[in-house]
């Protein structure tokens, strides 16, 4: 799609890559309740050579470590496998893109921007725009010209920026990416991941609308949940339709509170990916590793920032 870097060549043999990933999976945190029960949760983490120590408020180190790991796996892949995993990498890199844009808008030092982009998989033209672009509308127009999944992006993104700010531009670009991806021919494991990710994003958007009485939201097309059903749920201010949808997705009733639902939905997607990871071929195993690595970093970030929170609150917000 033009936004991601490409590492040419055939990559390492797939069985070798899968063996390396299987070895790395063994270092992931498997027992979060035990970590939470410890007097010093961060100090109780099992050691890992693939995780930067989250000590001393090193939030940037956590996410840089995640980016570094994803970049390492990406370099091992041949072009064909890189293409299979674009639907996983691009939404993550869009977050990196807008993080960099926010740094530019605040006039942060170039060293800070360089740190955000150090392990990023964004392509060289996109990184050049972020470092050298003259202003935010021009940078977004340049990004839109490269993002071929949305033909109108070059014109539309600067307009959205003016009316809705960076948050609005980020949401619209990310949604366009997911909708385009859902219509594309994908590996079955990746197609399932994208469909469930769209459902997750739509449910969170729905519950935010209901909780904060926001105006009706444009839901992302391409998930398992029909748009008409989501719009009906958004109009039901009592929340009964939303609770039924959530119950159907999770298999149990849950509080339609976004802060509670995010970890529940992420954990459910994790269970789906673990099942796919047992299937032959290797794509499911890699996706499972990526998601577990992502949720581990999210949990560690929560522990880092929630040192003063009670354990019950932490447990509610962690992906277990």
C-alpha positions, 0 to 999 in steps of 0.5 A, a space after each residue: 500500500 505504499 506506507 510500509 517499508 519493504 525489505 527485498 529478497 526471499 527472507 529466511 526459510 519459513 520453518 526457521 522463522 517459525 522456530 525462532 518465533 516459537 522460542 520467543 513466545 516462551 518468554 512472554 508473560 503467561 501468568 498475569 494474575 501471579 504478576 498482579 498478586 506480587 508486592 512489586 508487579 514489575 519487579 516480579 516479571 520473568 526475565 526476557 531478552 526480547 523485552 526492554 525493562 520498564 523501569 524508571 518510567 521508561 514508557 518509551 522503552 516499552 513501545 520501542 521494544 515492541 516496535 523493534 521486535 516487530 521490525 525484526 520479524 518483518 526483516 526475516 520475512 520474504 516479500 510474499 509473507 510481508 504482503 500477507 501481514 500488511 493488514 496487521 502492520 499498517 494500522 499499527 504504523 498509522 498510530 506511529 504516523 499520528 504520534 509523530 504528527 502530534 510531536 510535530 504540532 507541539 514543536 518537539 525536538 527532532 531527537 524525540 521524533 527520531 526516537 518514535 521513528 527509529 524502529 518504525 516500518 513506515 516507508 522512507 517517503 513517509 518518514 521524509 515527509 514527517 521529518 521535512 514537511 513544512 506544515 501538517 496539512 501538507 504532510 497529510 496531503 503527502 501521506 494521502 497521496 501515498 495511501 492508495 487504499 483511499 483514493 480521496 485521501 490527498 484532498 480529504 485529509 487536510 480538510 478533515 484536519 481543519 474541521 476535526 483536528 488530528 484525531 478526526 484525520 487519524 480515525 478517518 484514515 484508519 477506518 478507510 484502511 480497515 474497510 479497504 482491507 476487509 474487501 481485499 483477498 487475504 490469507 484466511 487467518 488474516 481475514 478473520 483477524 481483520 473482521 474481528 478487529 473491525 467488530 472490536 472497533 465498532 463495539 467500542 465506538 458504539 459504547 462511547 456514543 451511548 456513554 457520552 451521548 455523542 452524535 451518531 458515528 460512522 461505523 466501519 464496514 466489513 465486520 461480522 456486525 451489520 451496519 444497520 444493527 450498529 446504527 439501531 443500537 446507537 439510537 437505543 439510548 437505554 443501551 439494551 440493543 448494545 448489551 445484547 450485541 456485546 453478550 452475543 460477541 462475548 458469550 456473557 453479559 458485560 458492562 457497556 463501559 469502553 474501559 471495561 470492554 477493551 480488555 475483554 474484547 482484546 482477550 477474546 481476540 487473543 483466544 481466537 488467534 491462539 486457536 488459529 495459531 495451532 493450524 498448519 502453515 504458520 501464519 496463524 502462529 505469527 499473528 498469535 505472537 504479534 497479538 500476545 506481544 502487543 497485549 503484553 506491552 499494553 499490560 506493562 504500560 498499564 502497570 507502569 502508569 497504574 502503580 498507585 491504582 488498587 489491584 482490582 482496578 488494574 485487573 479490570 483494565 488488563 488483558 488477561 
